[in-house]
């Protein structure tokens, strides 16, 4: 058995190694096309046939993925032009007047016209396939799983074709009218087989390369989207009078620079500056800050220390009050959050007069009053240079890192901080969520974090505070654990402590991150620099293999690994089946019904083996749903009905099942409409939902003791667990009673999770929170179990449990140390060393830094945490 798992792990590592060396298509942003916003000679062309026309003797297809760039004035134009034998043209055109895609044959409109909903066209990738059927003399377009066909078209049987996306400079067929679009994953099929494949994942250059035959295609005026998602673009610097500050208008996507005599406005959508002269110069003291209140659509400047606030009037260019001159704040680089629920601005921390602050101040706009918040919870270390991000309503703040000291005094051991603190307005409580593990150069953060609540991640800018000629780098981290990634591209940043300031904003409509830096000089002027990055950021390699034909070898190697893996698995499955035939009770061989009771001492590994090993004499289990590993559903006859679930019905089924099993409540009809049919009218959404519910009900009718109901007013899946087995339900029973867990239950848990990670092939945004909680709960349960004294003298058992933890979390330091020590106790020093080396490689890959302990130090008794 150990040899089998070693072989299986080797196969998995082999496949991962192979596919990690391939170009990554998960973050393929494609090729952007300069359109009507650019002069005709600056518009983009992708010519697949720049070297030689493509010739076909029979049917051929061209497929690609398309997305439009939002917020442009003109969308009319040619997407694709196909020229047959330099004589006949076939065009796919977008007609703005009717929001239609049309196919043009020669000089005439064909009967092929269709539309793509704007919400999908601007926000998603839409796959389009153009099919030339020589035998039937027809041309079809397949979009959104619908086929539109024009018959009676004279397509040559042995034709040669020019294939051009965007602007076309071919003689007699020249056109410069193209929509603002993005294209990726262009595939050409010859008689149903893939002939060429252009991912369009290049970063730079004027050529795109096919990954099958390395065919080179010319690109003019390219806008490689990966570069726009990985490299910051700078605007021209702006020099203003006074000690300036910056504010952000999220709704209008505008940046305000408040200077002594002028308020400057940068429009992100238009990429342009405007300015509004101030009637009376403002006394902007050292440490002043600005803020835009979206509730009253007003710009404010405030000065901490005097708790002074002034409001700006754009109509007459005046401030509501002026501040006394000569003040210097004691709250440099403090953080702020606006709470919409109480219309208040919350100020956190800061530095001044040799003291770091951990105060929380509150300014209420409705009453123009200041208050000090008496918070509770975990200790909030006095700090400045931290990053703060807030939820959409501003009722929760996430504060990351900074620089400060426990006492608040600069003279007493100040240091960089890396804790993630959460502050909730409702109960005025701080909670420490986790602490980053920093293995490289220390860093502080720009003032703001961007919170993506949908995916539970944050974005921030980090920089080393001990350098003047410094750089800002974007990071993306989890709100649930210490993991984070660093963007390769850097922003130049002259950091001069209180003379400098940096901030980060995100514009949802424009889909751009905006970084702003301020540097005040001795001449009382401030230099403003602004940088933009298209979202979502690309955190992969900034150099992709654009013109390598080595992919063929990688694919061949992957195929060999896969075939070897299949051969090994089949061999062991057959071997197990023979053993089971000799050892399995007669009930399995007699064809009798086997009901699965969650209270029975049933081993889930046996369930998985019986589910996967099917023979005429041994039926599968009946009435069972397995969620660990890949989804498997078995009906009352013991047949797998998993393949009957279409993608939509599968997601609907899982959504209802998990909410029913874990939470004991279902999902409302309104919530289903919002998740699955948000782009439909209320009537259309209701009709689509009814059809989907009917399909799901018909599938569940194949199961006994499992049905779909709406008795509570919510859609639920009701299950009788005494006669129906759900591995997730058994798992929850164990996890929820972890304080009383024993050896049998830990083996029971292990047999469940060894099938694989939870719904390993299912990727839905709403599912992420379930997966994250399951991983955390499994690890916590194992760690709790290991704390029991009776297990400390059983090294083989400790190795087994540590391996379970490392399968879920490969960089769990406690489990690695435990496993290494246990191997050493057994005298297996080479296995201990191998365990340590595997861990350090995984650590390096995840964090980008080397593990800070050597092998001998982890074996010292003082390093064990468990």
C-alpha positions in Angstrom: 0.0 0.0 0.0 2.9 2.4 0.8 4.4 1.7 -2.5 1.1 2.4 -4.2 0.8 5.8 -2.6 4.4 6.6 -3.4 3.8 5.8 -7.0 0.6 7.8 -7.1 2.3 10.8 -5.5 5.1 10.6 -8.0 2.6 10.7 -10.8 0.9 13.7 -9.4 4.2 15.5 -8.9 5.2 14.6 -12.5 2.0 16.0 -13.9 2.2 19.2 -11.8 5.8 19.7 -12.9 4.9 19.3 -16.6 1.9 21.6 -16.5 3.6 24.3 -14.4 6.1 24.6 -17.3 3.4 25.2 -19.8 2.1 28.7 -20.5 -0.6 29.6 -18.0 -3.9 30.0 -19.6 -5.8 30.6 -16.3 -4.7 34.2 -16.4 -4.6 34.8 -20.2 -5.8 38.4 -20.7 -5.5 38.2 -24.5 -4.9 40.9 -27.1 -6.5 44.3 -26.9 -7.4 46.2 -30.0 -6.9 50.0 -30.4 -10.1 51.2 -31.9 -11.9 54.5 -32.8 -10.1 56.3 -29.9 -6.9 56.0 -32.0 -5.9 57.3 -35.4 -6.5 54.9 -38.3 -2.8 54.0 -38.6 -2.6 53.3 -34.9 -5.4 50.7 -34.8 -4.7 47.0 -34.1 -4.4 44.2 -36.6 -4.0 40.5 -35.9 -3.1 38.7 -39.2 -3.0 34.9 -38.7 -1.9 34.5 -42.3 0.8 37.1 -42.5 3.4 34.5 -43.7 1.1 32.3 -45.8 -2.6 31.8 -46.4 -4.3 28.8 -44.8 -5.6 26.2 -47.3 -8.4 23.7 -46.6 -9.7 20.8 -48.7 -12.9 20.4 -46.7 -14.7 21.8 -43.7 -12.9 24.1 -41.3 -13.7 26.2 -38.2 -12.3 29.3 -36.5 -13.1 29.8 -32.8 -12.0 32.5 -30.4 -13.1 34.3 -27.2 -14.2 37.9 -27.4 -14.8 40.6 -24.8 -15.6 44.3 -25.4 -13.7 47.1 -23.5 -16.4 49.1 -21.5 -17.0 52.8 -21.4 -16.1 53.6 -25.0 -18.1 55.9 -27.3 -18.1 53.9 -30.5 -18.4 50.1 -30.9 -19.1 49.6 -34.6 -16.6 47.7 -36.6 -15.2 44.5 -38.2 -14.2 41.8 -35.7 -13.0 39.1 -38.2 -12.5 39.2 -41.9 -11.9 36.0 -43.9 -10.8 36.3 -47.5 -11.2 33.3 -49.8 -8.7 33.0 -52.7 -8.2 36.8 -52.7 -11.7 37.2 -54.1 -14.6 36.6 -51.6 -14.9 38.0 -48.1 -16.7 36.7 -45.1 -17.0 39.2 -42.3 -18.1 39.1 -38.7 -19.2 42.7 -37.8 -20.7 44.3 -34.8 -23.5 46.8 -35.6 -23.9 49.3 -32.8 -27.3 50.6 -34.1 -29.0 47.2 -33.4 -26.5 45.7 -30.8 -26.2 42.9 -33.3 -23.4 40.7 -34.7 -23.8 40.3 -38.4 -22.2 38.0 -40.9 -21.5 39.7 -44.3 -20.9 37.6 -47.4 -19.4 39.6 -50.2 -21.4 42.8 -50.4 -24.5 41.5 -48.8 -25.8 40.8 -45.3 -26.4 37.1 -44.7 -29.2 35.7 -42.6 -26.8 35.3 -39.6 -27.4 37.9 -37.0 -27.5 37.6 -33.2 -26.7 39.5 -30.0 -24.8 38.9 -26.8 -26.2 40.5 -23.6 -24.2 43.6 -22.8 -23.4 42.4 -19.2 -21.7 39.4 -20.8 -20.1 41.3 -23.7 -18.4 43.8 -21.5 -17.6 41.7 -18.4 -17.0 38.2 -19.6 -15.2 36.2 -22.3 -17.7 35.0 -24.9 -16.7 32.0 -27.1 -17.6 32.4 -30.8 -17.1 29.7 -33.5 -17.3 30.3 -37.2 -17.9 27.1 -39.2 -17.5 26.7 -43.0 -19.3 23.5 -44.2 -18.0 22.8 -47.7 -20.3 19.8 -48.1 -23.5 21.5 -47.2 -22.4 24.9 -48.6 -23.3 26.7 -45.5 -21.7 29.1 -43.0 -22.6 29.0 -39.3 -21.8 31.0 -36.2 -22.0 29.3 -32.8 -22.3 31.6 -29.8 -23.7 31.0 -26.3 -24.5 27.4 -27.3 -26.8 28.6 -30.1 -26.1 28.1 -33.8 -27.0 30.6 -36.6 -26.7 29.3 -40.1 -26.7 30.7 -43.6 -27.2 28.1 -46.4 -26.5 28.2 -50.1 -23.1 29.8 -49.9 -20.6 28.9 -52.6 -17.6 27.9 -50.5 -14.7 26.5 -52.5 -13.7 22.9 -51.7 -9.9 23.6 -52.0 -9.7 27.2 -50.9 -6.9 29.3 -49.5 -7.8 31.9 -46.9 -6.5 35.1 -45.3 -7.8 35.4 -41.7 -7.5 38.8 -40.1 -8.9 40.2 -36.8 -9.4 44.0 -36.4 -8.0 46.5 -38.9 -7.3 45.0 -42.4 -4.9 46.4 -44.9 -5.3 43.7 -47.6 -5.7 45.1 -51.0 -9.4 45.6 -52.0 -10.5 44.6 -48.5 -9.0 47.3 -46.4 -10.9 48.5 -43.4 -10.1 50.4 -40.2 -13.5 50.3 -38.5 -13.1 48.0 -35.5 -14.8 47.8 -32.1 -12.8 48.3 -28.9 -12.3 44.6 -28.1 -10.1 41.9 -26.6 -9.4 38.5 -28.3 -7.9 35.4 -26.9 -7.6 31.6 -27.5 -7.9 31.6 -31.3 -8.2 28.1 -32.6 -8.3 26.8 -36.2 -9.9 23.4 -36.9 -9.4 21.4 -40.1 -12.1 18.8 -40.6 -12.9 18.8 -36.8 -9.3 18.5 -35.6 -7.3 21.3 -34.1 -4.7 22.6 -36.6 -3.5 25.8 -34.9 -3.9 27.4 -31.5 -2.9 31.1 -30.7 -3.5 31.7 -26.9 -2.5 35.4 -27.4 -0.8 35.5 -24.0 2.3 37.4 -25.2 3.6 40.3 -23.1 5.3 42.3 -25.8 6.3 42.3 -29.4 4.6 42.3 -32.8 4.1 38.6 -33.3 1.8 36.0 -31.8 2.8 32.3 -31.9 0.7 29.2 -32.4 1.6 26.6 -29.7 1.0 23.6 -31.9 3.2 24.2 -35.0 4.9 27.5 -33.8 3.2 29.4 -36.7 4.0 33.1 -36.4 1.3 35.7 -37.0 1.8 39.4 -37.3 0.3 42.0 -34.9 0.4 45.7 -35.5 -0.2 48.2 -32.7 -0.8 45.5 -30.1 -2.2 46.1 -26.7 -1.0 43.0 -24.9 -3.4 42.8 -22.0 -1.1 40.7 -19.7 1.4 43.6 -19.8 -1.4 46.1 -18.8 -2.3 43.8 -15.9 1.3 43.3 -14.7 3.1 46.6 -15.5 2.2 50.0 -13.9 1.8 52.9 -16.3 2.6 56.4 -15.2 1.1 59.7 -16.0 3.1 63.0 -16.3 4.1 64.3 -12.8 2.2 67.3 -11.4 3.8 69.9 -9.1 1.5 71.9 -6.9 1.8 74.6 -4.2 1.7 73.8 -0.5 1.6 70.6 1.6 -0.8 68.8 -0.6 -3.1 65.9 0.2 -5.2 63.4 -1.9 -8.7 62.1 -1.8 -10.7 59.7 -3.9 -14.2 59.9 -5.4 -15.2 56.3 -5.9 -18.5 56.9 -7.7 -17.1 59.3 -10.3 -13.7 57.6 -10.3 -11.9 60.9 -9.7 -8.7 61.7 -7.8 -8.5 65.1 -6.0 -5.3 66.8 -5.1 -5.8 69.5 -2.6 -3.2 72.2 -2.9 -2.9 75.6 -1.2 -4.4 77.6 -4.0 -6.1 74.9 -6.3 -8.0 71.7 -6.2 -6.9 69.4 -9.0 -9.2 66.7 -10.4 -7.9 63.7 -12.3 -10.6 61.7 -14.2 -9.6 58.1 -14.5 -12.1 57.4 -17.3 -10.8 60.3 -19.4 -7.2 60.1 -18.2 -7.1 63.9 -17.9 -6.6 66.6 -15.3 -8.7 69.6 -14.6 -8.3 72.3 -11.9 -10.5 74.5 -9.8 -8.8 77.7 -8.5 -9.3 78.4 -4.8 -10.7 81.9 -4.0 -8.6 82.3 -0.8 -5.4 80.3 -0.3 -5.8 77.5 2.2 -3.4 77.0 5.1 -2.5 73.4 4.6 -0.5 72.5 7.7 2.0 69.6 8.0 0.0 66.4 8.2 -3.3 67.6 6.7 -5.5 65.0 5.0 -8.3 65.1 2.6 -11.5 63.0 2.2 -14.4 62.8 -0.2 -17.8 62.1 1.4 -20.0 60.2 -1.1 -23.1 60.7 1.0 -23.1 64.5 0.6 -20.9 64.6 -2.5 -18.4 66.9 -0.8 -14.7 67.3 -0.5 -13.2 67.8 3.0 -9.8 68.6 4.4 -9.1 67.8 8.1 -6.2 68.3 10.5 -5.7 65.8 13.3 -4.4 67.3 16.5 -6.7 70.3 16.4 -9.6 68.1 15.1 -10.4 70.8 12.5 -12.5 70.1 9.4 -13.1 72.3 6.3 -15.6 71.7 3.4 -14.8 72.7 -0.1 -17.4 74.4 -2.4 -16.6 73.5 -6.1 -19.1 76.2 -7.4 -17.3 79.2 -5.9 -13.9 77.7 -5.1 -14.0 78.4 -1.4 -13.4 76.5 1.8 -15.8 76.7 4.7 -13.0 77.7 7.1 -9.2 78.2 7.1 -6.7 76.7 9.6 -4.2 78.5 11.8 -0.7 78.4 10.3 2.4 76.7 11.8 0.8 73.5 13.2 2.4 70.1 12.8 0.2 67.1 13.4 0.9 64.3 15.9 -0.9 61.8 13.7 1.3 61.4 10.6 0.3 58.5 8.3 -2.8 57.6 10.3 -5.4 55.5 8.6 -9.1 56.3 7.9 -12.4 54.6 7.2 -15.8 56.1 6.3 -18.8 54.3 7.8 -22.0 54.9 5.8 -24.2 53.6 8.6 -23.4 56.4 11.0 -22.0 58.9 8.5 -18.7 59.0 10.4 -15.0 59.1 9.6 -12.9 56.8 11.8 -9.2 57.6 12.2 -6.7 55.0 13.4 -3.2 55.3 14.8 -0.6 57.7 13.5 2.8 59.1 14.6 4.1 62.4 16.0 6.3 63.9 18.7 8.2 60.6 19.1 5.0 58.7 19.9 3.2 56.0 18.0 -0.6 56.1 18.5 -3.2 53.4 18.8 -6.1 55.8 19.3 -9.3 55.5 17.4 -11.0 58.9 16.7 -14.4 59.4 15.1 -15.7 62.5 13.3 -19.5 62.5 12.6 -20.5 64.6 9.6 -24.1 65.0 10.6 -23.3 66.7 13.9 -19.8 68.0 13.1 -18.5 66.4 16.4 -15.4 64.5 17.3 -15.3 61.5 19.7 -12.6 59.1 21.1 -13.6 55.5 20.7 -13.1 53.2 23.8 -12.5 50.0 21.9 -12.1 46.5 23.3 -10.7 43.1 22.1 -7.2 42.2 21.1 -4.4 44.7 21.7 -3.9 47.2 18.8 -0.2 48.0 18.8 0.5 51.7 18.4 1.6 52.3 14.8 1.8 54.3 11.6 2.6 53.5 8.0 -0.1 50.7 8.1 -2.5 49.8 5.3 -6.3 50.0 5.9 -9.1 48.6 3.8 -12.8 48.7 4.6 -15.9 46.8 3.6 -18.4 48.4 1.2 -20.5 50.0 3.9 -17.5 50.9 6.0 -18.7 48.9 9.0 -15.5 46.8 9.2 -11.8 47.8 8.9 -8.9 45.6 8.1 -5.6 47.1 9.2 -2.4 45.4 8.1 1.1 45.9 9.4 2.9 49.3 9.9 5.7 50.4 12.1 5.5 51.1 15.8 6.1 49.8 19.3 4.2 48.1 22.1 4.7 51.0 24.5 4.0 53.6 21.8 7.3 55.3 22.5 9.8 55.6 19.7 12.7 55.1 22.0 11.6 51.7 23.1 12.3 49.0 20.5 10.2 50.2 17.5 9.8 47.6 14.7 7.9 46.6 11.6 4.5 45.0 12.3 2.9 42.4 10.2 -0.4 41.6 12.0 -3.8 41.7 10.3 -6.2 43.4 12.7 -10.0 43.7 12.1 -12.1 46.4 13.7 -15.9 46.2 13.7 -17.9 49.4 14.2 -20.9 47.6 15.7 -19.2 46.3 18.8 -16.1 48.5 18.6 -13.8 45.5 18.9 -10.3 44.7 17.5 -9.5 41.1 16.6 -6.1 39.9 15.4 -6.7 37.5 12.5 -3.2 36.4 11.7 0.4 37.6 11.2 2.4 37.6 7.9 5.5 35.5 7.8 8.2 37.8 6.4 11.4 36.2 5.2 12.9 38.9 3.1 13.3 42.7 3.5 11.1 44.4 6.1 8.4 46.6 4.7 5.7 49.1 5.6 2.5 49.8 3.6 0.9 52.6 1.7 -2.1 54.1 3.4 -5.0 52.1 1.9 -5.8 48.5 1.2 -8.3 47.6 -1.5 -10.7 44.9 -0.2 -12.3 42.4 -2.5 -15.0 40.9 -0.2 -16.3 38.7 -2.9 -13.1 36.7 -3.0 -11.9 37.4 0.5 -8.6 39.0 -0.6 -6.9 42.4 -0.2 -4.5 44.4 -2.3 -1.9 46.8 -0.9 1.3 48.6 -1.7 4.5 47.7 0.3 7.8 49.4 0.4 11.0 49.3 2.6 10.9 52.3 4.9 14.7 52.4 5.5 15.4 53.6 1.9 14.9 57.0 0.3 15.1 55.7 -3.3 12.5 53.1 -2.6 9.8 51.3 -4.6 6.2 50.4 -4.1 5.1 46.9 -5.0 1.5 45.6 -5.2 0.7 42.6 -3.1 -2.5 40.4 -3.0 -3.2 38.6 0.2 -5.9 36.5 1.8 -8.2 37.9 4.5 -8.3 34.4 6.0 -4.6 33.4 6.3 -1.1 34.9 6.0 -0.5 34.0 2.4 0.3 36.7 -0.1 1.8 37.3 -3.5 4.0 40.2 -4.8 3.6 41.7 -8.3 6.8 41.8 -10.2 6.4 45.4 -11.5 7.5 48.2 -9.1 6.7 51.9 -8.7 9.5 54.3 -8.0 8.9 56.0 -4.6 11.0 58.6 -2.9 10.3 57.9 0.8 11.2 60.7 3.1 9.0 59.7 6.1 6.6 62.5 6.9 7.5 64.4 3.7 6.1 61.5 1.7 2.8 59.8 1.2 1.4 57.0 -0.9 -2.1 55.6 -1.4 -3.9 53.0 -3.4 -7.4 53.1 -4.9 -9.5 50.9 -7.1 -11.9 52.0 -9.9 -14.6 49.4 -10.4 -16.0 50.8 -13.7 -12.7 51.4 -15.3 -11.3 48.2 -13.7 -8.1 50.0 -12.8 -5.9 50.3 -9.7 -4.6 53.8 -9.1 -1.4 54.4 -7.0 -0.7 58.0 -6.0 2.6 59.3 -4.4 3.3 62.7 -2.9 6.7 64.2 -2.1 7.0 67.6 -0.4 10.2 69.5 -1.0 11.9 72.2 0.9 10.4 74.8 -1.4 6.9 74.0 0.1 5.8 72.4 -3.2 4.5 68.9 -3.6 5.3 66.6 -6.5 2.3 64.3 -7.4 2.9 61.1 -9.3 0.1 58.8 -10.5 0.3 55.2 -11.8 -2.4 52.9 -13.2 -2.7 49.1 -13.5 -5.5 47.2 -15.2 -7.2 44.7 -13.0 -7.2 42.0 -12.0 -3.4 42.1 -11.6 -1.3 39.4 -13.2 0.9 37.9 -10.5 2.4 35.2 -12.7 5.7 35.3 -14.6 6.3 38.5 -16.5 8.0 36.6 -19.2 6.0 34.1 -21.1 7.3 31.6 -23.6 6.0 33.2 -26.7 7.9 31.5 -29.4 8.9 28.2 -28.1 7.9 24.9 -29.6 9.0 23.0 -26.5 5.4 22.8 -25.5 5.0 19.8 -27.7 7.6 18.0 -25.6 5.8 19.0 -22.4 2.5 17.8 -23.7 4.1 14.5 -24.8 5.7 14.1 -21.4 2.4 14.9 -19.7 0.7 12.2 -21.8 3.3 9.6 -20.8 2.9 10.5 -17.1 -0.9 10.3 -17.4 -0.8 6.9 -19.2 1.6 5.6 -16.6 -0.7 6.8 -13.9 -3.7 5.2 -15.4 -1.9 1.9 -15.8 -0.8 1.9 -12.2 -4.3 2.8 -10.9 -6.0 0.1 -13.1 -3.6 -2.5 -11.8 -4.2 -1.6 -8.2 -8.0 -1.3 -8.7 -8.1 -4.8 -10.2 -5.9 -6.2 -7.4 -8.2 -4.6 -4.8 -11.3 -5.9 -6.5 -10.0 -9.5 -6.4 -9.2 -9.1 -2.7 -12.6 -7.7 -2.0 -14.3 -10.6 -3.8 -12.7 -12.9 -1.3 -13.2 -10.8 1.8 -16.4 -8.8 1.3 -19.6 -10.0 3.1 -22.2 -11.8 1.0 -24.6 -8.9 1.0 -22.4 -7.2 -1.7 -22.4 -10.2 -3.9 -26.0 -11.2 -3.6 -27.4 -8.0 -5.1 -29.2 -7.1 -1.9 -29.9 -3.5 -1.1 -27.3 -2.0 1.2 -28.6 1.1 3.1 -25.9 3.3 4.6 -26.6 4.7 8.1 -24.4 7.6 9.2 -24.4 6.1 12.7 -22.9 2.8 11.5 -19.1 2.2 11.8 -18.7 2.3 8.0 -15.3 3.0 6.5 -15.5 5.7 3.8 -12.4 4.3 2.1 -14.4 1.1 1.4 -17.3 3.2 0.1 -14.9 5.0 -2.3 -13.5 1.7 -3.5 -16.9 0.2 -4.1 -18.0 3.4 -5.8 -15.1 3.3 -8.2 -14.8 -0.5 -8.8 -17.8 -1.7 -10.6 -18.3 -5.3 -11.7 -21.3 -7.4 -12.7 -21.1 -9.3 -9.4 -20.6 -6.3 -7.1 -23.1 -3.4 -7.4 -22.2 0.0 -6.2 -23.6 1.6 -3.0 -27.1 2.9 -3.3 -28.4 6.3 -2.3 -25.1 8.1 -1.6 -23.6 11.5 -2.3 -19.8 11.9 -2.1 -18.4 15.5 -2.0 -14.8 14.9 -1.0 -12.8 14.4 -4.2 -14.9 14.7 -7.2 -18.7 14.8 -6.9 -20.4 11.4 -7.1 -24.1 10.7 -6.9 -25.5 7.1 -6.7 -29.2 6.4 -7.2 -31.4 3.8 -5.5 -30.3 1.2 -8.0 -26.6 1.8 -7.3 -25.9 3.5 -10.6 -23.9 6.7 -10.9 -26.1 9.6 -12.1 -23.4 12.2 -11.8 -23.0 12.7 -15.6 -26.7 13.6 -15.8 -26.1 16.9 -14.0 -25.5 19.7 -16.5 -23.1 22.5 -15.3 -26.0 24.7 -14.3 -28.0 21.9 -12.5 -24.8 20.7 -10.8 -24.1 24.1 -9.3 -27.7 24.6 -8.3 -27.7 21.2 -6.7 -24.5 21.8 -4.8 -25.6 25.2 -3.6 -28.9 23.9 -2.2 -27.2 20.7 -0.8 -24.5 22.5 1.2 -26.8 25.1 2.6 -29.2 22.3 3.6 -26.6 20.0 5.1 -24.5 22.5 7.0 -26.9 25.4 7.8 -30.2 23.5 8.0 -31.8 26.0 5.7 -32.2 26.4 2.0 -31.9 29.3 -0.4 -34.6 31.7 -1.4 -35.9 32.1 -4.9 -34.6 35.7 -5.0 -31.1 34.6 -4.1 -31.2 31.9 -6.9 -32.3 34.6 -9.4 -29.4 36.9 -8.2 -26.8 34.1 -8.6 -27.9 32.4 -11.8 -30.1 34.7 -13.8 -29.0 38.2 -12.7 -28.9 39.4 -16.4 -32.6 38.4 -17.0 -35.8 40.2 -16.4 -37.8 39.2 -13.4 -40.2 37.2 -15.6 -37.4 35.5 -17.6 -35.5 34.7 -14.4 -38.6 33.1 -12.9 -39.1 31.0 -16.0 -35.5 29.9 -16.1 -35.5 29.1 -12.4 -38.7 27.0 -12.8 -37.2 25.0 -15.7 -34.0 24.3 -13.6 -35.9 23.3 -10.5 -38.0 20.8 -12.6 -34.8 19.3 -14.0 -33.2 19.0 -10.6 -36.4 17.4 -9.1 -36.5 14.8 -11.9 -32.9 13.8 -11.1 -33.5 13.6 -7.3 -36.5 11.3 -7.9 -33.9 8.7 -8.9 -32.7 8.8 -5.3 -34.6 7.4 -2.2 -34.8 9.4 1.0 -33.6 12.5 -0.7 -35.9 15.1 -2.2 -36.2 18.8 -3.1 -38.8 20.8 -1.1 -39.9 24.3 -0.4 -41.9 23.7 2.7 -40.0 26.3 4.7 -40.3 28.9 2.0 -36.7 28.2 0.9 -35.5 25.7 -1.6 -34.0 22.8 0.4 -32.8 19.3 -0.2 -34.2 17.0 2.6 -32.3 13.9 3.4 -33.0 11.0 5.8 -29.5 10.3 7.0 -30.5 6.9 8.5 -31.0 5.6 5.0 -28.9 7.9 2.8 -25.2 8.6 3.0 -23.6 12.0 2.6 -19.9 12.1 3.4 -20.1 15.8 4.2 -22.7 15.2 6.8 -20.5 12.5 8.5 -17.6 14.9 8.3 -19.6 17.7 10.1 -20.6 15.3 12.9 -16.9 14.6 13.6 -15.7 18.2 13.3 -18.5 19.6 15.5 -17.5 17.1 18.3 -13.8 17.5 18.0 -13.4 18.0 21.7 -14.5 14.5 22.4 -12.8 12.9 19.4 -11.3 9.4 19.8 -9.1 7.1 17.7 -12.0 5.6 15.7 -13.4 9.0 14.8 -10.0 10.3 13.7 -9.6 7.3 11.4 -13.2 7.9 10.2 -12.3 11.5 9.4 -9.1 10.4 7.6 -10.9 7.9 5.4 -13.3 10.7 4.3 -10.6 13.3 3.5 -8.3 10.8 1.8 -10.7 10.7 -1.1 -9.4 14.1 -2.1 -10.0 17.8 -1.4 -13.6 19.0 -1.0 -15.3 19.2 -4.5 -11.9 19.3 -6.0 -13.1 19.9 -9.6 -15.8 22.4 -8.8 -14.9 26.1 -8.9 -17.6 28.6 -7.8 -17.0 31.9 -6.0 -19.6 31.1 -3.4 -18.0 27.7 -2.7 -14.6 29.2 -1.7 -15.8 29.9 1.9 -16.9 26.3 2.3 -13.6 24.9 1.1 -11.5 27.3 3.2 -13.5 26.5 6.4 -13.2 22.7 5.7 -9.4 22.9 5.3 -9.0 25.0 8.5 -11.3 22.7 10.5 -9.6 19.5 9.4 -6.2 20.9 10.4 -7.5 22.2 13.7 -9.1 18.9 14.5 -5.9 17.0 13.8 -3.8 19.4 15.9 -6.3 19.2 18.8 -6.1 15.4 18.6 -2.3 15.5 18.7 -2.3 17.5 21.9 -3.7 14.4 23.8 -0.8 13.0 25.9 -1.4 9.4 24.9 -0.3 10.0 21.3 3.1 11.5 22.1 4.9 8.2 22.4 3.6 6.6 19.2 5.9 8.0 16.4 4.3 6.0 13.6 0.9 7.3 14.5 2.3 10.9 14.7 3.8 10.5 11.2 0.5 9.4 9.8 -1.4 12.4 11.3 1.3 14.9 10.3 1.1 13.5 6.7 -2.7 14.1 6.7 -2.1 17.8 7.8 0.6 18.3 5.1 -1.6 16.9 2.4 -4.0 19.8 3.2 -1.4 22.4 4.1 2.0 21.6 2.6 3.6 24.5 4.5 2.3 23.7 8.0 5.5 24.1 10.0 4.2 22.3 13.1 3.3 19.2 11.1 6.7 19.2 9.3 8.6 19.4 12.6 6.5 16.7 14.1 7.0 14.3 11.2 10.8 14.9 11.0 11.2 14.3 14.7 9.1 11.1 14.6 11.2 9.7 11.7 14.3 10.4 13.7 12.8 8.7 16.7 12.3 5.6 14.5 15.9 5.9 13.2 14.7 6.9 9.7 17.0 9.9 9.3 16.9 10.0 5.5 13.1 10.1 5.5 13.2 13.0 7.9 15.7 14.8 5.7 13.5 14.2 2.7 10.4 15.5 4.5 12.2 18.7 5.4 13.4 19.2 1.8 9.9 18.7 0.4 8.6 21.2 2.9 11.2 23.9 2.1 10.5 23.6 -1.6 6.8 24.0 -1.1 7.5 26.9 1.3 9.7 28.7 -1.3 7.1 28.2 -4.0 4.3 29.6 -1.9 6.0 32.6 -0.2 8.8 33.3 -2.6 11.3 33.2 0.3 13.5 30.5 1.8 12.5 28.8 5.1 14.5 30.5 7.9 15.4 27.3 9.8 17.8 24.6 8.8 17.2 20.8 9.2 19.2 20.5 12.5 17.3 23.4 14.2 13.9 21.9 13.5 15.0 18.8 15.4 15.8 20.8 18.5 13.1 20.3 21.2 12.5 24.0 21.7 11.1 24.4 18.2 8.0 22.2 18.6 4.8 24.1 18.8 2.4 21.2 19.0 
